[in-house]
Amino acid sequence: MSAAPETDQPDDKKKQDRSPSFPFISLREAVEKAKAFQKEEGRNSASYDVTVGHWKYAPKSSGGKRTVAALRAYGLMELDPKGRYKLTPAALQIVLDTAEKAKAIRDSALKPVWFQKIWERHGADLPSDKNLKNTLYLNEGFTEDAADDFIKAYKDTIVFAGLNNSDKLSSQPEDNTEIQVGDYVQWESQGVDQFKAPKKVVGFWDSEHAKIEGENGGARIDQLRKVDPPAGSEERGKGIVIEAVGSTRRQPLPPKPGMNQDVFTLEEGDVMIQWPKALSAASYQDLEDWLELIKRKAKRAIKLEATDLPSTEPVEDPKKYLRQL
């Protein structure tokens, strides 16, 4: 049974006992783990058990889970289509000492969300450890121990990457950084993934908490990361999508990459259509024919108003009456 996301409601009645997600090791340590993996696997993928075994962790150990989560947070490790772990191109640039190594290290240093936030706030001119810890604990929801771990990992990462105030955050695609209704997400707490399978965002409590399908309470947005829909889900990366959004949904799904989207609002709810940005002439003709079919189906869903009925008396010949309609 997967752990439930934090249930702290927007009224903040309950004190948080979990800290925001961040790598529990520095980038320097993460690179060493990447080197150990590359030494054994090269560019190949490996199962989770084999992966953490290269770092001398047992499959069920929290250290293995947190190390994998840390490498993913730095952008050094990713999942292949079969759910196996492999090093990213950035990780290979670093461990193989390529010409792009220095840039890859600088970019990786500011991949973690909370590293980005502190860098944007202070740059290379950090306040004292005591001052920063106080801010993280009182204002940002960190526990005291987590604040200590964060400061240690963050400061070593900045030194290892050789960052200074002239370094800027690498631009990230908007749809990879902003959580929206309809996105599938993974919840990560203390460097460990909490969902056995990705779950969908169905709304927001406020600017800091998301509503997750099948979960009670609100999950902190800064602990969520966007992931691909689970295998077998109805979400598709391509093709035509028409959806009756309905009055209970506050916001339609965002368009998928490579897709156009249009939403038309009716009294009963919204109707959304998505279609590929590039269509051949033959595909356009197929789409036009299909939309005609959709129109016929929609017409059958029309409900007659009481005033449209000619009489409330019993109908002697129902078939004749229907033909008149």
Summary of the structure (lengths in Angstrom):
residues: 325
radius of gyration: 25.9
end to end distance: 54.6
largest distance: 89.4
contacts: 856
relative contact order: 0.11
helix: 38%
strand: 15%
